[in-house]
């Protein structure tokens, strides 16, 4: 046992669950000759190996204790559950079990058994984060000070001289999981709020958001009907809607659809003669409309649009739009679009019946009441449930599955949005952009009051949906999925290539510098030179499918973090087929796996010109000519 971890020294209180139970974050490492388990409650640390398994089992077999980990529900929990029932297991036994967990038998004749947890319950941080990314990726993305890969190959016996390094590696993974759990603790609290409201079991702390939504609806259904989840799942498999591969659009379209101008009316008529066609297994779908070429954008109301299985979007041109004294820019978004369509259209899977819509309506009303009363935690939790439910309609493993209803939601979502676009265009507004659940418009000042509000109210009354409106003073757009906008009250909205939180840790200082220039004309070189956060300069990449990353001639593993430098080595990926590729921003670089001693990057080592050049490259994707002139003038 140890009270002083080598990687993380926490100054915060130990964890405790909502019911007062202590929470220990843990991680297991398994080699054919070594088993290691390290636990931490945020303050004290405990370490066990294969020689102290009895002590480990005495510690974890405690119903008053909660265990948490990263991907622990699918891996580490199984190891401990197995150990409880086979306490004399050797490292070789646990290694064999580990391989069965990691690579299950294809024919499923040798599944790893599930046992009741001997501790209170589990929290899986990976599922709190919706299953997005590995622990190492989160360490890089969150700017953690140390990113460590195992010094030993898990497929080989651990050499005695590397046991200490493996122990440090395990400590670091636990420390990172502790920090992530603290950082995203509200996601635990939201599940607690749902558990209390609907009397859900503690296993929800190991569920992703879609599975959490599914569990909530199945619980409501069982409470009302007495039908257990396994019977609903069987009914979903028997639902004929889930075996069809052709759905005529006329069967899917809402009776509320109404267009008033010839181009939109003709589109509506063409779609009514079309259908959705699926592959034999029902996983791939395509729109079949004989009278329309949907491979090309459709010109409507002065803009072109792409229709597809997933949703509608406009074909946007790069550029900058700003509000003027003659016109304003409005962003109109449908509130909880897909759940609202389900409610307004009365859409429900056959196996759940129309009460599904009642449950959806009840949850929406409870969320609105929670918002009005200031109960943000409950409101956010119910929002997750509402917005995550749609995806389960087309999940082949879900008891909520109803393929026809999934397509009914997306098709009508596109057509309702086209109704709005038609009405706004007829009013005299310019459609700047449209995507899935909203539209951005330029509205003449004379129409920005009652005429616009009247059009919005008319569409809402037709569809039963609700629009939320915000006003932009400026929007800089590369394409429909990448833009920066500033609202009239000074808030900044970014998406895609300009969102520092999207994608990999790809040098957020570059995006910030581009945003500073596009919104306020700040020289990117100034933004980059004055950046105080050294992690903003970092890039990272995880290589999958057996590839390895090399820094110069040195192999560094499957994940690497670095910064662009004037005097470093190249970062290259070696693919399983033997080919090589230099990673983006990796031409000349310095590794940054351990930044515990950093206070400020040494600008003499940093390749400032690379970051400035990349910022201008991003800017030129919006302003190709003007920004090039500006860059030359800054130089």
QUISUL-V294915 format. One record per pair of residues at least 24 apart in sequence whose C-alpha atoms are under 10 Angstrom apart, sorted by the first residue. I is the first residue (numbers start at 1). GAP is how many residues later the second one is. Records with the same first field share a line. If there is no record, write none. Layout:
I=GAP ; GAP
This chain:
1=37 ; 38 ; 43 ; 44 ; 45 ; 46 ; 47
2=38 ; 41 ; 42 ; 43 ; 44 ; 45
3=37 ; 40 ; 41 ; 42 ; 43
4=39 ; 40 ; 41 ; 42
5=35 ; 37 ; 38 ; 39 ; 40 ; 41 ; 163 ; 166 ; 167 ; 170
6=39 ; 161 ; 162 ; 165 ; 166 ; 169
7=138 ; 139 ; 161 ; 162 ; 164 ; 165 ; 166 ; 167 ; 168 ; 169 ; 589
8=34 ; 35 ; 137 ; 138 ; 163 ; 164 ; 166 ; 167 ; 168 ; 170 ; 171
9=33 ; 34 ; 35 ; 166
10=31 ; 32 ; 33 ; 34 ; 165 ; 168 ; 169
11=31 ; 32
12=30 ; 31 ; 170
13=28 ; 29 ; 30
14=26 ; 27 ; 28 ; 29 ; 30
15=25 ; 26 ; 27 ; 28 ; 51 ; 163 ; 166 ; 167
16=25 ; 26 ; 49 ; 50
17=48 ; 49 ; 106 ; 171 ; 172 ; 175
18=170 ; 171 ; 174 ; 175
19=45 ; 173
20=44 ; 45 ; 46
21=42 ; 43 ; 44 ; 45 ; 99 ; 100
22=42 ; 43 ; 44 ; 45 ; 98
23=41 ; 42 ; 43 ; 44 ; 45 ; 97 ; 98 ; 99 ; 100
24=36 ; 41 ; 42 ; 43 ; 44 ; 45 ; 98 ; 99 ; 150 ; 154
25=41 ; 42 ; 43 ; 44 ; 45 ; 47 ; 97 ; 98 ; 99 ; 100 ; 148 ; 149 ; 150 ; 151 ; 152 ; 153 ; 156
26=41 ; 42 ; 43 ; 44 ; 46 ; 50 ; 51 ; 144 ; 145 ; 147 ; 148 ; 149 ; 151 ; 152
27=40 ; 41 ; 42 ; 43 ; 44 ; 45 ; 48 ; 49 ; 50 ; 143 ; 144 ; 145 ; 146 ; 147 ; 148 ; 150
28=41 ; 44 ; 47 ; 48 ; 49 ; 51 ; 52 ; 142 ; 143 ; 145 ; 146
29=47 ; 65 ; 66 ; 69 ; 121 ; 125 ; 137 ; 138 ; 140 ; 141
30=46 ; 49 ; 61 ; 62 ; 63 ; 64 ; 65 ; 66 ; 67 ; 68 ; 69 ; 124 ; 125 ; 127 ; 128
31=60 ; 61 ; 62 ; 63 ; 64 ; 65 ; 67 ; 121 ; 122 ; 123 ; 124 ; 125 ; 126 ; 127
32=58 ; 59 ; 60 ; 61 ; 62 ; 63 ; 64 ; 66 ; 122 ; 123 ; 124 ; 125 ; 126
33=57 ; 58 ; 59 ; 60 ; 61 ; 62 ; 123 ; 124 ; 125 ; 126 ; 127
34=56 ; 57 ; 58 ; 60 ; 61 ; 120 ; 123 ; 124 ; 125 ; 126 ; 129
35=55 ; 56 ; 57 ; 59 ; 60 ; 123
36=55 ; 127 ; 130 ; 131 ; 134
37=39 ; 43 ; 130 ; 133 ; 134 ; 137
38=129 ; 132 ; 133 ; 135 ; 136
39=28 ; 29 ; 30 ; 131 ; 132 ; 135 ; 136 ; 139
40=27 ; 28 ; 131 ; 134 ; 135 ; 137 ; 138
41=25 ; 26 ; 27 ; 133 ; 137
42=132 ; 133 ; 136 ; 137 ; 139 ; 140
43=135
45=126 ; 129
47=120 ; 123 ; 124
49=42
50=38 ; 39 ; 40 ; 41 ; 44
51=39 ; 40
53=27 ; 30 ; 31 ; 34 ; 35 ; 36 ; 37
54=29 ; 30 ; 33 ; 34
56=24 ; 27 ; 28 ; 31
57=24 ; 26 ; 27 ; 28 ; 30 ; 61
58=26
59=60
60=24 ; 57 ; 58 ; 59 ; 60
61=56 ; 57 ; 58 ; 59
62=55 ; 56 ; 57 ; 58
63=54 ; 55 ; 56 ; 57 ; 58
64=54 ; 55 ; 56 ; 57
65=53 ; 54 ; 55 ; 56 ; 57
66=52 ; 53 ; 54 ; 55 ; 56 ; 57
67=50 ; 52 ; 53 ; 54 ; 55 ; 56 ; 57
68=53 ; 54 ; 55 ; 56 ; 57 ; 106 ; 109 ; 110 ; 113 ; 137 ; 138
69=53 ; 54 ; 55 ; 56 ; 57 ; 104 ; 105 ; 108 ; 109 ; 112 ; 137
70=53 ; 54 ; 55 ; 56 ; 57 ; 58 ; 59 ; 61 ; 64 ; 65 ; 103 ; 104 ; 106 ; 107 ; 108 ; 110 ; 111 ; 136
71=52 ; 53 ; 54 ; 55 ; 56 ; 57 ; 60 ; 63 ; 64 ; 135
72=50 ; 51 ; 52 ; 53 ; 54 ; 55 ; 134
73=49 ; 50 ; 51 ; 52 ; 53 ; 54 ; 130 ; 132 ; 133 ; 134
74=27 ; 28 ; 50 ; 132
75=26 ; 27
76=25
77=37 ; 38 ; 40 ; 45 ; 47
78=34 ; 35 ; 36 ; 37 ; 38 ; 39
79=33
80=35 ; 37 ; 38
81=32 ; 33 ; 34 ; 35 ; 36 ; 37 ; 38
82=30 ; 31 ; 32 ; 33 ; 35
84=31 ; 33 ; 34
85=30
91=66
92=65
95=59 ; 60 ; 62
99=56
120=82
121=80 ; 81 ; 82 ; 83 ; 84 ; 85
122=80 ; 81 ; 82 ; 83 ; 84
123=58 ; 65 ; 79 ; 80 ; 81 ; 82 ; 83 ; 84
124=53 ; 57 ; 64 ; 79 ; 80 ; 81 ; 82 ; 83 ; 84
125=52 ; 53 ; 55 ; 56 ; 59 ; 60 ; 62 ; 63 ; 80 ; 81 ; 82 ; 83
126=51 ; 54 ; 55 ; 80 ; 81 ; 82
127=60 ; 77 ; 78 ; 79 ; 80 ; 81 ; 82 ; 84 ; 85
128=52 ; 53 ; 56 ; 57 ; 58 ; 59 ; 60 ; 63 ; 76 ; 77 ; 78 ; 79 ; 80 ; 81
129=51 ; 52 ; 55 ; 58 ; 78 ; 79 ; 80
130=76 ; 77 ; 78 ; 79 ; 80 ; 81
131=76 ; 77 ; 78
132=76
133=409
134=408
135=38 ; 39 ; 41 ; 42 ; 45
136=37 ; 40 ; 404 ; 405 ; 406 ; 422 ; 423 ; 424
137=367 ; 368 ; 403 ; 404 ; 405 ; 422 ; 423 ; 424
138=38 ; 39 ; 42 ; 366 ; 367
139=33 ; 34 ; 37 ; 38 ; 40 ; 41 ; 454
140=364 ; 365 ; 366 ; 395 ; 398 ; 399 ; 400 ; 401 ; 402 ; 419 ; 420 ; 421 ; 422 ; 452 ; 453
141=360 ; 361 ; 362 ; 363 ; 364 ; 365 ; 394 ; 397 ; 398 ; 399 ; 400 ; 420
142=34 ; 37 ; 38 ; 41 ; 359 ; 363 ; 393
143=362 ; 390 ; 391 ; 392 ; 393 ; 395 ; 418 ; 452
144=31 ; 32 ; 35 ; 36 ; 391 ; 449 ; 450 ; 451 ; 452
145=31 ; 390 ; 447 ; 448 ; 449 ; 450 ; 451 ; 452 ; 453
146=26 ; 27 ; 29 ; 30 ; 446 ; 447 ; 448 ; 449 ; 450
147=25 ; 26 ; 29 ; 412 ; 413 ; 414 ; 445 ; 446 ; 447 ; 448
148=24 ; 25 ; 409 ; 411 ; 412 ; 445 ; 446
149=24 ; 407 ; 408 ; 409 ; 410 ; 411 ; 444
150=407
151=405 ; 406
186=191 ; 194 ; 195
187=190 ; 193 ; 194
188=193
189=188 ; 189 ; 192
190=186 ; 187 ; 188 ; 189 ; 190 ; 191 ; 192 ; 194
191=186 ; 187 ; 190 ; 191
192=185 ; 186 ; 189
193=184 ; 185 ; 186 ; 187 ; 188 ; 189
194=183 ; 184 ; 187 ; 188 ; 191
197=181
198=25
208=180
209=172 ; 175 ; 176 ; 178 ; 179 ; 180
210=174 ; 175 ; 176 ; 177 ; 178 ; 179 ; 180 ; 181 ; 182 ; 188
211=174 ; 177 ; 178 ; 180 ; 181 ; 187
212=169 ; 172 ; 173 ; 176 ; 177
213=168 ; 169 ; 170 ; 171 ; 172 ; 173 ; 174 ; 175 ; 176 ; 177 ; 178 ; 179
214=171 ; 172 ; 174 ; 175 ; 176 ; 177 ; 178 ; 179 ; 184 ; 185 ; 186
215=170 ; 174 ; 184 ; 185
216=143 ; 147 ; 166 ; 169 ; 170 ; 173
217=135 ; 139 ; 142 ; 143 ; 146 ; 168 ; 169 ; 172 ; 183
218=134 ; 138 ; 181 ; 182
220=135 ; 136 ; 139
221=131 ; 132 ; 134 ; 135 ; 138
222=130
224=131
225=127 ; 130
227=125
229=170 ; 171
230=169
231=120 ; 168
232=119 ; 120 ; 166 ; 167 ; 168 ; 169
233=118 ; 164 ; 165 ; 166 ; 167 ; 168
234=117 ; 165
235=115 ; 116 ; 117 ; 164 ; 165 ; 166
236=113 ; 114 ; 115 ; 116 ; 160 ; 161 ; 162 ; 163 ; 164 ; 165 ; 166
237=114 ; 159 ; 160 ; 161 ; 162 ; 163 ; 164 ; 165
238=113
239=110 ; 111 ; 112 ; 162 ; 163 ; 164
240=110 ; 162 ; 163 ; 164
241=108 ; 109 ; 160 ; 161 ; 162 ; 163 ; 164
242=40 ; 107 ; 151 ; 152 ; 154 ; 159 ; 160 ; 161 ; 162 ; 163
243=35 ; 37 ; 38 ; 39 ; 159 ; 160 ; 161
244=33 ; 34 ; 35 ; 36 ; 37 ; 38 ; 159 ; 160
245=31 ; 32 ; 33 ; 34 ; 35 ; 36 ; 37 ; 38 ; 39 ; 40 ; 158 ; 159
246=29 ; 30 ; 31 ; 32 ; 33 ; 36 ; 39 ; 40 ; 41 ; 42 ; 158
247=27 ; 28 ; 29 ; 30 ; 31 ; 40 ; 156 ; 157 ; 160 ; 161
248=24 ; 25 ; 26 ; 27 ; 28 ; 29 ; 39 ; 40 ; 41
249=24 ; 25 ; 26 ; 27 ; 38 ; 39 ; 40 ; 158 ; 159 ; 162 ; 163
250=24 ; 25
251=24 ; 153 ; 157
252=24 ; 152 ; 153 ; 154 ; 155 ; 156 ; 157 ; 158 ; 159 ; 160
253=154 ; 155 ; 156 ; 158 ; 159 ; 160 ; 162
254=91 ; 154 ; 155 ; 157 ; 158 ; 159 ; 161 ; 162 ; 209
255=90 ; 157 ; 208
256=89 ; 156 ; 160 ; 206 ; 207 ; 208
257=155 ; 158 ; 159 ; 161 ; 162 ; 205 ; 206
258=157 ; 158 ; 161 ; 204 ; 205
259=156 ; 157 ; 159 ; 160 ; 161 ; 163 ; 164
260=159 ; 162 ; 163 ; 166
261=40 ; 161 ; 162 ; 165
263=35 ; 36 ; 37 ; 38 ; 159
264=36 ; 37 ; 151 ; 154 ; 155 ; 157 ; 158
267=24 ; 25 ; 31 ; 33 ; 148
268=147 ; 150
276=33 ; 128 ; 131 ; 135
281=115
282=112 ; 114 ; 121
283=111 ; 112 ; 113 ; 120
284=25
285=24 ; 122
300=118 ; 121 ; 122 ; 125 ; 131
301=117 ; 120 ; 121 ; 122 ; 123 ; 124 ; 125 ; 127 ; 128 ; 129 ; 130
302=123 ; 128 ; 129 ; 130
303=118 ; 122 ; 127 ; 128 ; 129 ; 130 ; 131
304=127 ; 129 ; 130
305=113 ; 128 ; 129 ; 130
306=108 ; 129
307=104 ; 107 ; 108 ; 129
308=102 ; 103 ; 106
309=98 ; 101 ; 102 ; 105
310=97 ; 100 ; 101 ; 103 ; 104 ; 126
311=98 ; 99 ; 100 ; 101 ; 102 ; 103 ; 104 ; 106 ; 124 ; 125 ; 126
312=98 ; 99 ; 101 ; 102 ; 103 ; 105 ; 106 ; 122 ; 123 ; 124 ; 125 ; 126
313=101 ; 104 ; 120 ; 121 ; 122 ; 123 ; 124 ; 125 ; 126 ; 167 ; 168
314=117 ; 118 ; 119 ; 120 ; 121 ; 122 ; 125 ; 165 ; 166 ; 167
315=117 ; 118 ; 119 ; 120 ; 164 ; 165
316=115 ; 116 ; 117 ; 118 ; 161 ; 162 ; 163 ; 164 ; 165
317=115 ; 116 ; 160 ; 161 ; 162 ; 163 ; 305
318=158 ; 159 ; 160 ; 161 ; 162 ; 164 ; 165 ; 302 ; 303 ; 304 ; 305 ; 306
319=156 ; 157 ; 158 ; 159 ; 160 ; 164 ; 301 ; 302 ; 303 ; 304 ; 305
320=154 ; 155 ; 156 ; 157 ; 158 ; 163 ; 164 ; 165 ; 198 ; 199 ; 302 ; 303
321=111 ; 121 ; 151 ; 152 ; 153 ; 154 ; 155 ; 156 ; 164
322=120 ; 150 ; 151 ; 152 ; 153 ; 154 ; 163 ; 164
323=119 ; 120 ; 121 ; 122 ; 148 ; 149 ; 150 ; 151 ; 152 ; 165
324=118 ; 120 ; 121 ; 149 ; 150
325=119 ; 120
326=117 ; 118 ; 119 ; 120
327=102 ; 114 ; 115 ; 116 ; 117 ; 118 ; 119 ; 120 ; 121
328=101 ; 113 ; 114 ; 115 ; 116 ; 117 ; 118 ; 119 ; 120 ; 143 ; 144 ; 145 ; 146
329=100 ; 101 ; 102 ; 103 ; 111 ; 112 ; 113 ; 114 ; 115 ; 116 ; 119 ; 141 ; 142 ; 143 ; 144 ; 145 ; 146 ; 158 ; 159
330=101 ; 102 ; 109 ; 110 ; 111 ; 112 ; 113 ; 118 ; 139 ; 140 ; 141 ; 142 ; 143 ; 157
331=101 ; 102 ; 103 ; 107 ; 108 ; 109 ; 110 ; 111 ; 136 ; 137 ; 138 ; 139 ; 140 ; 141 ; 156
332=88 ; 102 ; 105 ; 106 ; 107 ; 108 ; 109 ; 124 ; 134 ; 135 ; 136 ; 137 ; 138 ; 139
333=84 ; 101 ; 102 ; 103 ; 104 ; 105 ; 106 ; 107 ; 133 ; 134 ; 135 ; 136 ; 137
334=79 ; 83 ; 102 ; 103 ; 104 ; 105 ; 126 ; 131 ; 132 ; 133 ; 134 ; 135
335=102 ; 103 ; 130 ; 131 ; 132 ; 133 ; 134
336=28 ; 47 ; 50 ; 51 ; 101 ; 129 ; 130 ; 131
337=50 ; 72 ; 73 ; 76 ; 99 ; 100 ; 101 ; 128 ; 129 ; 130
338=48 ; 49 ; 50 ; 51 ; 52 ; 53 ; 68 ; 71 ; 72 ; 74 ; 75 ; 98 ; 99 ; 127
339=25 ; 44 ; 46 ; 47 ; 48 ; 49 ; 50 ; 51 ; 70 ; 126
340=24 ; 46 ; 47 ; 69 ; 73 ; 123 ; 124 ; 125 ; 126
341=67 ; 68 ; 69 ; 71 ; 72 ; 75 ; 122 ; 123 ; 124
342=48 ; 63 ; 64 ; 66 ; 67
343=121 ; 122
344=119 ; 120 ; 121
345=63 ; 64 ; 67 ; 118 ; 119
347=55 ; 57 ; 58 ; 59 ; 61 ; 62
348=45 ; 52 ; 53 ; 54 ; 56 ; 57 ; 58
349=44 ; 50 ; 51 ; 52 ; 53 ; 54 ; 55 ; 56 ; 57
350=50 ; 51 ; 52 ; 55
351=48 ; 49 ; 50 ; 51
352=47 ; 48 ; 49 ; 50
356=44
360=25 ; 26 ; 29
361=25
410=26
413=24
416=43 ; 46 ; 47 ; 49
417=42
419=40 ; 43 ; 44
420=35 ; 36 ; 38 ; 39 ; 40 ; 43
423=29 ; 32 ; 33 ; 35 ; 36
424=27 ; 28 ; 31 ; 32 ; 35
426=29
427=24 ; 25 ; 28
428=24
432=43 ; 45 ; 48
433=44 ; 46 ; 47 ; 48
434=46 ; 47
435=45 ; 46
437=30
438=29 ; 30 ; 31
439=30
440=29 ; 30 ; 31 ; 32 ; 35
441=30 ; 31
442=30
473=46
474=44 ; 45
475=43 ; 44
476=39 ; 42 ; 43 ; 143 ; 146 ; 147
477=41 ; 144 ; 145 ; 146
478=140 ; 141 ; 142 ; 143 ; 144 ; 145
479=142 ; 143
482=140
483=32 ; 139
484=30 ; 31 ; 34 ; 35
485=30 ; 33 ; 34
486=33
492=27
497=121
498=120 ; 121
500=36
504=35 ; 36 ; 37 ; 38
505=30 ; 31 ; 32 ; 33 ; 34 ; 35 ; 36 ; 56
506=30 ; 31 ; 32 ; 33 ; 34 ; 35 ; 55 ; 56 ; 57 ; 78 ; 79
507=27 ; 28 ; 29 ; 30 ; 31 ; 32 ; 33 ; 55 ; 56 ; 57 ; 78 ; 104 ; 107 ; 108
508=27 ; 28 ; 29 ; 30 ; 31 ; 103
509=24 ; 25 ; 26 ; 27 ; 28 ; 29 ; 102 ; 103 ; 105 ; 106
510=26 ; 27 ; 100 ; 101 ; 102 ; 103 ; 104 ; 105 ; 106 ; 107 ; 108 ; 109
511=25 ; 100 ; 103 ; 104 ; 105 ; 107 ; 108
512=24 ; 103
513=98 ; 99 ; 101 ; 102 ; 103 ; 105 ; 106
514=98 ; 100 ; 101 ; 102 ; 103 ; 104 ; 105 ; 106
515=100 ; 103 ; 104
517=98 ; 99 ; 102 ; 110
518=101 ; 104 ; 105 ; 109
521=109
523=89 ; 93 ; 107 ; 108 ; 111 ; 112
524=87 ; 88 ; 89 ; 90 ; 91 ; 92 ; 95 ; 107 ; 110
525=83 ; 84 ; 86 ; 87 ; 88 ; 90 ; 91 ; 106 ; 109 ; 110
526=86
527=85
528=80 ; 81 ; 83 ; 84 ; 87
529=74 ; 79 ; 82 ; 83
531=69 ; 70
532=67 ; 68 ; 69
533=65 ; 66 ; 67 ; 68
534=29 ; 61 ; 64 ; 65 ; 66 ; 67 ; 68
535=27 ; 28 ; 57 ; 60 ; 63 ; 65 ; 66
536=27
537=25 ; 26 ; 27 ; 64 ; 69 ; 70 ; 71 ; 74
538=24 ; 25 ; 26 ; 47 ; 52 ; 53 ; 54 ; 55
539=24 ; 25 ; 44 ; 45 ; 46 ; 47 ; 50 ; 52 ; 53
540=43 ; 44 ; 45 ; 46 ; 51 ; 52 ; 53
541=32 ; 42 ; 43
542=31
543=30 ; 31 ; 32
544=31 ; 32
545=30 ; 31
546=28 ; 29 ; 30 ; 31
547=26 ; 27 ; 28 ; 29 ; 30 ; 31 ; 32 ; 33
548=24 ; 25 ; 26 ; 27 ; 28 ; 32
549=24 ; 25 ; 26 ; 31 ; 32 ; 33 ; 34
550=24 ; 30 ; 32
551=31 ; 35 ; 37 ; 38 ; 39 ; 40
552=36 ; 37
556=35 ; 37
559=34
560=31 ; 32 ; 33
561=28 ; 29 ; 30 ; 31 ; 32 ; 33
562=24 ; 26 ; 27 ; 28 ; 29 ; 30 ; 31 ; 32
563=25 ; 26 ; 27 ; 28 ; 29 ; 38 ; 42 ; 43 ; 44 ; 48
564=24 ; 25 ; 26 ; 27 ; 41 ; 42 ; 43 ; 44 ; 45 ; 46 ; 47
565=24 ; 25 ; 26 ; 37 ; 38 ; 39 ; 40 ; 41 ; 42 ; 43 ; 44 ; 45
566=24 ; 37 ; 38 ; 39 ; 40 ; 41 ; 42 ; 43 ; 44
567=37 ; 38 ; 39 ; 40
568=37 ; 38 ; 39
585=25 ; 26 ; 29
